[in-house]
Structure formats: C-alpha cells, structure tokens
Amino acid sequence: MPATYAERSTEANGAFEGRVISATTGEGVEGAELTFAGSGGATSARTDAGGRFRFVPYTAGTWQLAVVTARGYLPFGPEWGQSPIRFTAVPGQRISDIVLALTPEVELLGRVEGADGQPVAGARVRVLTGRGGESVLFPTSDRYTSDARGEFRFHGPEGAIVEARHPAHASARAEVTSATLLARRLVLKLGGHEGTEATPPGDASLAGRVVDGSGRAVAGALVSVTSAASAWPRLYGDALGYEQVTDEEGRFTVEGLEPGSYDVTARLMGLSPGELRDVAPGRKDLVLTLGQGARLVGTVRDAATGKPMSSFTLAVLTKRGPLQRVPFAQLSFIDARGHYELAGVPAGSYVVQVAAYGYAPSETHVEVPRNTLGTVTADVSLGRGAKMTGRVVEEGSNLPLERARIAVEGMSGEGALSVRYDALTDAEGHFTLEGLPTGQLSLYVSAEGHHSRIISGIRVGPEATAPQVLELRKTEEGEEPQLDMVGIGAVLAPREDALVVGQVFPGGGAAEAGLVTGDGIVRIDGRPVVELGFPEAIQSIRGVENSKLVLGVRKASAPGTEGSPAPIVDLTVTRRRIRK
C-alpha cells in the first residue's frame, strides 16, 4: 500500500485520488459508490475496474466520507453528518494514493451445540459487532434462531461476537476471527464448565432520552450500553456492548440486556458526551445530556522533514488512573496541511495517538482544564517505522502458505481508512510489514485450513528486523480451527495500579499457580505494571513455552486492613501453550 501524498494541481478546489480495496485480499473493488457530504450538499464518485476513484469537490473546505457501498461488501454508512473520515479540500492541492478498505460480506454457518455436542434448536442468537455507528444508514439483521439442526446463517465482520442463549443451558459466546472467516463456520457450545449456572435470559432493557444543555432533544446520537467498569471482573452482557441511535425526539431503547450493572454513554460528534454509570436494567427514564467542550486541534508532521502529513488516523483515549485508557474518539483525516480538529472534548486527561502508513505510531498526553470551551493544541511528529519481513509455512512439512494473514496484535484499527498493520503472504509464503514501532510485539497469524497463532516476544529494532519464520498447524478433517498462543492463561484488564484477572483458563500457568478471578497483578519480574504500561506488561507476561516469571499479586481473597491495600504475594507462574 503506497503512502498518501499531496502535490500541486490545477484543480481550483483541490482533488483526491485513490482506491477502494478488499480489507482481506487487498484487491481493488470495482463499482464501489462513494458519497461525500459537504456544507452545501453531497456528491459522489464510482470506482473503475481496478478500484480507483477520483473526487473533485465543487467547493473547498471539509467533506465527510458519508457512504461507501459495493456489492458483496459490508456498507460504510454512519449517521448522516457523523462520519469519522474527513477530506479537507485545499485549492491547488491534489492528494493521491488514498486507500479505503471495505470488509467482504461473507455468509457464515453457525451451529449451536449443548455440552454433549448435540445440536440445540430454538437458541436465540445475537451478533454484536461494536460497529453500529458505521452502518446506521444500512441496518442489517443481528438476531437469529437456531433451527432443528442447531444451525443459523449470518453475516459478521472479523472481531464480531456471537452470543447464543437457551433457557435450558448456560449461554455461550464466540468471536468471529480471521480463521472463522476462512472456514466460514462458527460453533457455539452451550453449557460451559461443570457447575456453571445458567445465565438469566437477556430480556431486560434500558430506555430514555438524549438532550443538549438547553434540554432540547438530540436526534442521531449514538447510545452505547456496556458492562459497568466498576463491576470488573464481573462482566454483564458482552464486552462489545450494545448500541442504539436516538430518534427524532431523542429517545432510545436498548433491549436484550441480562440483569446486572451497566454504563450508558451518548455521543454526537461536536458535543461532549453524556454518561451515566452503574445503571441497573429496567429503567425507562434515563436522561443523558450532551454539552459543549474544548476543541482539540493540531498539526501532524514528518519528524525528519517537518512537512505536514496529508493522511493519518487520530485516536483520542481518556486516561482513567495510571493504566486504564478508554477510547473517546477515532477519526481519519485527509488534509494537505496535516491539520486535525476534534470538537466537544470535556475536561480531563487524554492520550492522543496518531498513525500513518509507513510511520511508527506516536502519542502525546493532553490535559483539558475544567470549564475550557476554547482551543487546546496538540501537535504530533511521526518518524519512519521499522520493517519486518518473513515467511509463513506449514508446521512439519515446511510448505509455504499463500494468502496467510499476518497482523500486529492490538495495532490494526477499525474503519474504512484506519491504518492497517497487516499483510498477506505471496505464493512463496513471504510477507512484509512496515511502519512498526520499536520494542516487543505480538503477531496474529492465520491461514485457510490451519490453526491460527499469536506469536509473542518478537523484538523490533530501529532498523530492519531479522526475517521471521512463522509456522501454523494444519487442521485435520472435521477439526474446528483453534487459536494457539503461549501465556499464563488468563484474561486481564487494567484497573488502577494492577492488571485484574477476569478469567482463568483451566490447564494454564495461572490456574496452576492459584490465580483466581479478582486477583490483581501489580509486578512482573519485579517491575511495577504502572511503570511498564498495559501493552508492555502484556508482552512481558507472554513468552517462551515452559519459561517462568514471577508475578507480584494482590490476592482478591486477602483484603487490606484499615483502608490499606492487601499485601503483595510473589507467585512463580509457568507460561503454557493455550489452545482455544
């Protein structure tokens, strides 16, 4: 994928040129329709046989990429006026080599089974994508019922969560991974482990209104309902949460919630969000108020030349404590001046992250003082990233795997214009990744007919990294694809000064060492996790199979006395191969 660049042109109001590609194959998408919305109206463009498009705006200024549709692909169509992708037309400037990625619409076969492996008919199935804001204009079915064979057919992008419920069984959830998309099949096993109690059916709801500071109804606001952060490690509903868009009277209703405690947030671009925490389902009188906020502005430049970057993605995260970062906004900008602007930022502490193709991601910390309604500036410089090459082969036979996908875990953002840190192998199994940050990272590797892997502990230096040889196990006939990884076998989340255990997998090193849900990891081999930060802490916990590490743990079963925290106990934990 070439870097986007700006150059002088003769178009009075500037111009944009690029391609629409498949997010999974990188091939051009023919016949894609792109609609751009500006202050004076809308205009459209269509891709040719190679997926190329050209957009010449009839007026300078900011245009939103409002809609992208193509046959056989999931549509991009957020609420009108709420697109996270901004094109700024500058007179006499043409920006070329823009790349927009669409996710193929793949039909998947789902199967709901009981603990005994037999099909379960009549199970209620729900598909949660966490991308509701991108498809408001094109609502799709997200609820299904399994038939007599326990089967249902559905569409879901990578990263979607599918949950199944039946009154006679414990609920089940499974993620749509790249391996799932390759196999086109997903199995949900109801019942859980022995002793698991059935989760109450998700029949509860929350309803209310979204208003502005003057009490007027706000239409088109995106309302998100997620398990209350304060409840962790208990998780209510799905981690992706549930979304709804307000109607013309600002009203919303979110259904299908299980009993518990939830955080409810309403957002509309340009206004600061409204939030209610620790809300119990059943309430119909919620009121979320959107307010004014600061304008976060800045310029993104090439660190070596000082020239403005004409294409980049901006992510703003709210800091909650020393470890936790909560996504606030993600936007992509196409602007020859390298300028960005985000309105409606409330008082608080933020991390601003910027990524661009071929450049290592960079971040800066920003404080927005109380009662600030003016401008807060945060400029960012990006340096060229490192390069990694390698080869994906089949374990045992050493045969090259063509069209295997390699992605840097935790770095490939969502959205049509998000910077993607991934690659596909060629006929000889070779791949190249560019724009990587220095340090340790993990790679997610998948290929059709093979089990996926997360490979950790890969060190990236400032120069080209040594070629990597990545092996994948072949799936046997009738075998469901699994995910192989090496770690301690625990789901962790940052809270205050610790990584709190949310789930422990049987047979993993964490279970062997006696770690349980609610325990907090505060040190890793003597280093405080607040010093490491969440990403580096996770990389430190992973490593070579059967190697050991010492975790400083604050046990959930040993509360502190007189307001002081519980004592820290050192536990030696063995890293094990986990298959799930």
C-alpha positions in Angstrom: 0.0 0.0 0.0 1.7 3.3 -1.1 1.9 6.3 1.2 -0.6 9.0 0.6 1.0 12.2 -0.6 0.0 15.7 -1.7 1.2 17.7 -4.7 0.3 20.8 -6.6 -2.5 20.6 -9.1 -4.6 22.8 -11.4 -8.0 21.9 -9.8 -9.4 25.1 -8.3 -10.7 23.4 -5.2 -8.2 20.6 -5.0 -8.8 16.9 -5.8 -8.5 13.4 -4.3 -7.5 10.2 -5.9 -7.3 6.7 -4.5 -8.5 3.1 -4.5 -11.2 1.1 -2.7 -9.8 -2.4 -1.8 -10.9 -5.5 0.0 -9.8 -5.5 3.6 -9.0 -9.2 3.4 -7.3 -9.6 0.0 -6.1 -6.1 -0.9 -7.6 -6.4 -4.3 -9.4 -3.4 -5.9 -13.2 -3.2 -5.6 -15.0 -2.4 -8.9 -18.2 -0.4 -8.9 -17.9 0.9 -5.3 -20.1 4.1 -4.8 -18.6 6.8 -2.6 -20.7 9.7 -1.4 -19.1 12.8 0.0 -21.1 15.3 2.1 -20.1 19.0 2.4 -21.7 22.1 3.9 -23.5 22.8 0.6 -24.7 19.3 -0.3 -23.4 15.9 -1.4 -21.6 14.5 -4.4 -20.4 11.0 -5.4 -17.8 9.0 -7.2 -17.5 5.5 -8.5 -14.6 3.1 -8.8 -13.3 1.7 -12.0 -12.3 -1.9 -12.7 -9.2 -1.6 -10.6 -11.0 0.0 -7.7 -9.7 3.5 -8.5 -11.7 6.7 -7.8 -11.3 10.4 -8.3 -13.1 13.1 -6.3 -13.0 16.7 -7.4 -15.0 18.8 -4.9 -17.0 21.8 -6.2 -16.0 23.8 -3.2 -13.0 24.0 -0.9 -13.3 23.0 2.8 -14.2 19.9 4.8 -16.0 17.0 3.2 -17.1 13.9 5.1 -17.0 10.5 3.5 -20.6 9.8 4.2 -21.3 6.5 2.4 -19.3 3.7 0.7 -21.2 0.7 -0.8 -20.2 -2.1 -3.1 -21.8 -5.4 -4.0 -20.6 -8.2 -1.8 -19.2 -5.9 0.9 -20.4 -4.6 4.2 -21.5 -1.0 3.7 -20.0 2.0 5.4 -22.8 4.4 6.3 -22.7 6.2 9.7 -25.5 8.6 10.8 -25.5 11.4 8.3 -23.1 14.1 9.3 -21.3 11.8 11.8 -18.7 10.2 9.6 -15.2 9.7 11.2 -13.5 10.2 7.9 -12.7 13.9 6.8 -11.4 15.1 3.5 -10.3 18.7 3.5 -10.2 20.2 0.0 -7.3 22.7 -0.3 -7.2 24.9 -3.5 -4.4 23.8 -5.8 -3.6 20.6 -3.9 -4.2 17.1 -5.1 -3.9 14.2 -2.6 -3.2 10.8 -4.3 -2.9 7.1 -3.3 -5.7 7.2 -0.8 -6.7 3.7 0.2 -10.1 2.8 1.6 -10.8 -0.8 2.8 -14.2 -2.5 2.7 -14.9 -5.7 4.6 -16.3 -8.5 2.4 -19.8 -9.7 3.3 -19.2 -13.4 4.0 -22.1 -15.6 4.9 -21.2 -17.8 7.8 -22.8 -21.0 9.1 -23.3 -21.0 12.8 -24.1 -24.1 14.9 -25.3 -24.1 18.5 -24.5 -27.2 20.5 -25.0 -28.4 24.0 -22.2 -29.6 26.3 -22.7 -33.1 24.8 -22.1 -31.9 21.3 -25.7 -32.4 20.2 -27.4 -29.6 18.3 -29.7 -27.2 20.2 -32.8 -25.9 18.4 -34.6 -22.7 19.3 -31.5 -20.9 20.7 -31.6 -17.2 20.5 -28.6 -15.8 18.7 -27.3 -12.2 18.6 -24.4 -10.8 16.6 -22.6 -7.9 18.2 -20.1 -6.0 16.0 -19.3 -2.9 18.0 -19.5 -1.1 14.7 -23.1 0.1 14.8 -22.1 3.7 14.3 -20.6 2.7 10.9 -23.8 1.1 9.5 -26.7 3.2 10.8 -27.8 4.0 7.3 -27.8 0.3 6.4 -29.3 -1.7 9.3 -28.7 -5.4 9.0 -30.1 -8.4 10.8 -28.3 -9.2 14.0 -30.8 -11.7 15.7 -31.3 -15.3 14.7 -32.9 -18.5 16.0 -31.2 -21.9 15.6 -33.1 -24.5 13.5 -33.7 -28.2 14.2 -30.0 -28.9 13.3 -28.9 -26.1 15.7 -27.8 -24.0 12.7 -28.3 -20.5 11.5 -26.7 -18.4 8.8 -25.4 -14.9 9.4 -23.0 -12.1 8.4 -20.4 -10.7 10.7 -17.1 -8.9 10.3 -13.9 -10.1 12.0 -14.0 -9.2 15.7 -17.7 -9.6 16.0 -19.0 -11.5 19.0 -21.8 -14.1 18.6 -23.8 -15.0 21.7 -26.3 -17.8 22.0 -28.9 -18.3 24.8 -31.3 -21.1 25.6 -33.4 -21.4 28.8 -32.1 -24.9 29.5 -28.4 -24.1 29.1 -25.8 -21.7 30.2 -25.1 -19.0 27.5 -22.2 -19.2 25.1 -20.1 -16.6 23.2 -17.6 -16.9 20.4 -15.6 -14.4 18.4 -15.5 -14.2 14.6 -11.8 -14.5 13.9 -9.9 -14.5 10.6 -9.9 -18.3 10.9 -13.7 -18.3 11.3 -14.0 -16.2 8.1 -11.7 -18.6 6.3 -13.6 -21.7 7.5 -17.0 -19.9 7.1 -18.2 -21.8 10.2 -18.7 -20.9 13.9 -19.7 -23.3 16.7 -21.2 -22.1 20.0 -21.2 -24.6 22.8 -23.8 -24.0 25.5 -23.4 -25.3 29.0 -20.0 -24.1 30.0 -17.8 -26.0 32.5 -19.3 -28.3 35.1 -21.0 -26.3 37.9 -21.7 -23.3 35.7 -25.1 -21.7 36.4 -27.3 -20.8 33.5 -27.1 -17.1 32.7 -30.5 -15.4 33.0 -32.0 -14.7 29.6 -31.3 -11.2 28.3 -34.8 -9.8 28.4 -34.2 -6.6 30.3 -34.0 -3.2 28.7 -33.0 0.4 29.3 -34.7 3.5 27.8 -34.6 7.2 27.9 -33.7 10.4 26.1 -30.7 12.3 25.0 -30.8 16.2 25.3 -28.4 19.1 24.9 -27.5 21.6 27.5 -30.8 23.5 27.0 -32.9 20.4 27.3 -33.7 20.1 23.6 -33.9 16.6 22.2 -30.9 15.3 20.3 -31.6 13.1 17.3 -29.0 10.8 15.8 -26.9 10.4 18.9 -25.2 7.0 19.4 -26.1 5.5 22.7 -23.7 2.7 24.0 -24.5 0.4 26.9 -21.6 -1.6 28.3 -20.9 -3.7 31.4 -20.1 -1.3 34.2 -16.4 -0.7 34.6 -16.8 -0.8 38.3 -18.1 -4.3 38.1 -15.0 -5.9 36.7 -14.0 -8.7 36.9 -17.8 -9.4 36.6 -18.9 -8.9 33.0 -22.6 -8.2 32.3 -23.7 -8.9 28.7 -21.0 -8.7 26.0 -17.7 -6.9 26.2 -18.5 -5.1 22.9 -21.7 -3.7 24.5 -24.9 -2.7 22.8 -25.7 0.3 20.6 -28.8 2.3 19.6 -29.3 5.6 17.7 -31.8 8.2 19.1 -34.9 9.0 17.1 -36.2 12.5 16.2 -37.4 13.0 19.8 -34.0 12.0 21.2 -35.4 8.7 22.5 -33.7 5.3 22.6 -34.4 1.8 23.9 -31.7 -0.8 24.3 -33.1 -4.4 24.6 -31.7 -7.8 25.3 -29.8 -7.0 28.4 -29.1 -9.5 31.2 -29.6 -8.4 34.8 -26.6 -6.5 36.2 -24.9 -3.1 36.1 -24.1 -1.0 33.1 -22.5 2.2 32.0 -24.6 4.2 29.5 -23.0 6.8 27.2 -24.4 9.1 24.5 -22.3 10.7 21.8 -22.8 13.1 18.9 -19.9 14.5 17.0 -19.1 18.1 18.0 -20.6 17.8 21.5 -19.2 16.4 24.7 -20.7 13.0 25.6 -23.3 12.3 28.3 -22.7 9.4 30.7 -24.5 7.5 33.4 -22.6 4.8 35.3 -23.7 1.8 37.3 -27.2 1.7 35.9 -29.5 -1.3 36.6 -31.6 -2.6 33.7 -35.3 -1.8 33.8 -35.2 1.9 33.9 -37.2 3.8 31.3 -36.4 7.4 32.5 -32.7 7.9 31.7 -31.6 11.3 30.6 -28.2 11.8 29.1 -27.1 15.4 28.5 -24.7 16.4 25.8 -22.7 19.6 26.4 -20.1 21.9 25.0 -16.4 21.2 25.2 -13.0 22.2 24.1 -11.7 22.0 20.5 -8.7 19.8 20.3 -6.6 20.9 17.3 -3.1 20.2 15.9 -0.8 19.6 13.0 0.8 16.2 12.2 4.2 16.4 10.6 7.0 14.2 9.3 9.6 14.2 12.1 12.5 14.2 9.6 11.4 16.8 7.1 8.9 18.9 9.1 6.4 18.6 6.2 2.7 18.1 7.1 1.3 14.6 6.8 -1.6 14.6 4.3 -3.2 11.4 5.6 -3.4 10.0 9.1 -5.7 8.4 11.7 -6.2 10.1 15.1 -7.3 8.2 18.2 -8.1 10.0 21.5 -8.3 8.0 24.7 -9.4 9.1 28.1 -7.0 8.3 30.9 -8.5 6.7 34.0 -5.8 6.0 36.5 -2.2 5.1 35.7 -3.1 2.1 33.4 -6.6 2.3 32.0 -7.3 4.1 28.8 -10.8 4.3 27.5 -11.5 5.1 23.8 -13.0 8.6 23.3 -12.9 9.2 19.6 -11.2 7.9 16.4 -11.1 10.0 13.2 -9.2 9.8 9.9 -8.0 13.0 8.2 -7.1 13.7 4.5 -5.7 17.2 4.5 -2.7 18.6 2.6 -2.0 20.9 5.6 -1.7 18.0 8.1 -4.4 19.6 10.2 -6.9 17.9 12.5 -9.7 19.2 14.7 -12.0 17.5 17.3 -14.8 19.4 19.0 -16.7 18.6 22.1 -13.8 17.4 24.3 -14.7 17.6 28.0 -12.3 18.4 30.8 -9.9 15.5 31.6 -6.7 13.8 30.9 -6.2 12.3 27.4 -3.7 10.4 25.3 -3.6 11.4 21.6 -2.3 8.7 19.3 -1.5 9.3 15.6 -0.8 6.7 13.0 0.1 6.9 9.3 1.1 4.3 6.7 4.9 3.7 6.8 5.4 5.6 10.1 5.7 4.4 13.6 2.6 5.4 15.7 3.2 8.3 18.1 1.3 9.6 21.1 1.2 12.7 23.3 -0.5 13.5 26.5 -3.1 16.3 26.7 -4.8 18.0 29.7 -8.1 19.8 29.1 -8.7 22.1 32.1 -12.2 22.4 33.7 -14.6 24.8 32.0 -12.5 25.0 28.9 -14.5 25.8 25.8 -11.7 27.2 23.7 -8.9 25.6 21.8 -6.3 23.1 23.1 -3.4 22.4 20.8 -1.5 19.1 20.5 0.9 18.8 17.6 2.4 15.4 16.7 5.5 14.4 14.7 5.8 10.9 13.2 9.1 9.1 12.4 9.5 6.4 9.9 8.8 2.9 11.3 10.7 -0.3 11.2 10.4 -3.0 8.6 9.8 -6.7 9.1 10.0 -9.5 6.6 9.3 -13.2 7.0 7.7 -16.3 5.7 4.6 -18.4 6.8 4.9 -22.2 6.5 3.1 -25.3 7.5 4.3 -26.9 10.7 6.0 -30.2 9.9 6.0 -30.1 6.1 7.6 -26.6 5.8 5.4 -25.9 2.8 4.8 -22.2 2.1 1.3 -20.9 2.9 -0.1 -18.5 0.3 -2.6 -15.8 1.4 -1.8 -16.2 5.0 -2.7 -13.1 7.0 -0.2 -11.6 9.5 -1.4 -8.7 11.7 0.2 -6.9 14.5 -2.0 -7.6 17.6 -3.6 -4.5 19.0 -2.5 -2.2 16.3 -4.8 -2.6 13.3 -7.6 -0.2 13.8 -11.2 -0.5 12.7 -12.8 1.7 10.0 -12.5 2.2 6.2 -9.5 4.4 6.4 -7.7 3.2 9.6 -4.0 2.4 9.3 -3.6 -1.3 8.9 -0.6 -3.1 10.3 -1.1 -6.3 8.4 0.0 -8.2 5.3 -0.8 -11.2 3.1 1.7 -13.7 2.0 2.6 -14.3 -1.6 2.9 -17.7 -3.4 6.1 -18.5 -1.6 4.7 -17.6 1.9 6.7 -14.3 2.1 5.3 -11.1 3.7 6.5 -7.6 4.6 5.2 -5.4 7.4 6.2 -1.7 7.5 5.7 1.3 9.9 6.3 -0.8 13.0 7.3 0.8 16.4 10.4 -0.4 18.1 10.1 -2.8 21.1 8.3 -6.1 21.6 5.1 -7.0 19.8 2.9 -10.0 19.0 1.7 -11.2 15.6 -1.6 -12.8 14.9 -1.2 -15.3 12.0 -3.9 -17.2 10.2 -4.4 -19.2 7.0 -7.2 -21.3 5.5 -7.1 -24.9 6.6 -4.8 -24.2 9.5 -5.0 -23.2 13.2 -4.3 -19.6 14.0 -1.5 -18.4 16.3 -0.5 -15.5 18.4 3.3 -15.3 18.4 4.7 -13.1 21.1 8.1 -11.7 22.1 9.1 -10.5 18.7 11.6 -7.7 19.1 11.6 -4.9 16.6 14.7 -2.6 16.3 15.1 0.7 14.7 16.5 -0.9 11.5 15.0 -3.9 9.6 14.2 -6.8 11.9 15.6 -10.2 11.2 13.4 -12.3 8.9 10.8 -14.3 10.8 9.6 -17.9 10.0 6.1 -18.5 11.3 4.6 -22.0 11.5 1.0 -22.9 11.5 -0.6 -26.3 12.4 -2.8 -27.9 9.7 -6.4 -28.6 10.7 -7.4 -32.3 10.3 -10.6 -33.3 8.5 -13.6 -32.3 10.6 -11.5 -30.4 13.1 -12.5 -26.9 14.2 -9.8 -24.2 13.8 -8.3 -23.2 17.1 -6.1 -20.3 18.3 -2.6 -21.3 19.6 -0.7 -19.0 21.9 1.8 -19.1 24.8 1.0 -17.2 28.0 -0.3 -17.7 31.6 -3.9 -18.5 30.5 -5.7 -15.5 32.0 -7.9 -12.6 30.8 -6.6 -9.4 32.2 -7.8 -5.8 32.4 -6.1 -2.6 33.7 -7.6 -1.2 36.9 -5.8 1.4 39.0 -2.3 0.1 39.6 -2.9 -3.6 38.7 -3.9 -6.0 35.9 -7.0 -7.6 37.4 -7.8 -11.2 36.5 -11.2 -11.6 34.8 -11.0 -15.2 33.7 -8.6 -18.1 34.3 -8.3 -20.9 31.7 -8.1 -24.5 33.1 -4.7 -26.1 32.5 -2.8 -22.7 32.1 0.0 -21.5 34.2 -2.2 -19.0 36.1 -4.5 -21.8 37.2 -1.6 -24.0 38.3 -0.2 -21.1 40.4 -3.5 -20.5 42.1 -4.5 -17.2 40.4 -8.3 -16.7 40.5 -10.8 -14.1 39.3 -10.3 -10.8 41.0 -6.6 -11.1 41.8 -4.5 -8.1 40.8 -1.1 -8.4 39.2 1.0 -5.4 40.4 4.5 -6.5 39.5 6.0 -8.6 36.7 9.5 -9.9 37.4 10.0 -7.1 39.9 8.8 -4.3 37.7 5.6 -2.4 38.6 2.9 -2.7 35.9 2.3 1.1 36.2 5.9 1.5 35.1 5.6 -0.9 32.2 2.2 0.3 31.0 -0.6 -2.1 29.8 0.8 -3.1 26.3 4.4 -3.8 27.6 3.0 -5.6 30.6 1.1 -8.0 28.4 4.1 -8.6 26.2 6.2 -9.3 29.4 3.7 -11.9 30.6 3.8 -13.8 27.3 7.0 -15.5 26.2 8.6 -18.9 25.5 6.6 -22.0 26.3 7.5 -23.5 29.8 9.5 -20.5 30.8 8.8 -19.0 34.2 8.1 -15.5 35.5 7.4 -14.1 39.0 4.2 -12.1 39.4 3.6 -9.8 42.4 -0.1 -10.5 43.1 -2.6 -8.7 45.4 -5.0 -11.6 46.2 -8.7 -10.9 46.0 -9.2 -13.2 49.0 -6.9 -11.2 51.2 -8.4 -7.7 51.7 -6.3 -5.0 53.3 -6.8 -3.7 56.8 -7.8 -0.2 57.9 -8.1 1.1 54.4 -4.7 -0.2 53.2 -4.4 -2.4 50.2 -3.9 -6.2 50.5 -0.3 -7.4 50.8 1.5 -8.4 47.6 2.4 -12.1 47.3 5.1 -13.3 44.8 3.9 -16.3 42.7 6.0 -18.2 40.2 4.0 -18.8 37.1 4.9 -21.1 34.1 4.0 -20.0 30.6 2.0 -22.7 28.9 0.7 -23.3 25.4 -3.0 -22.3 25.3 -5.4 -23.6 22.7 -8.9 -22.1 22.5 
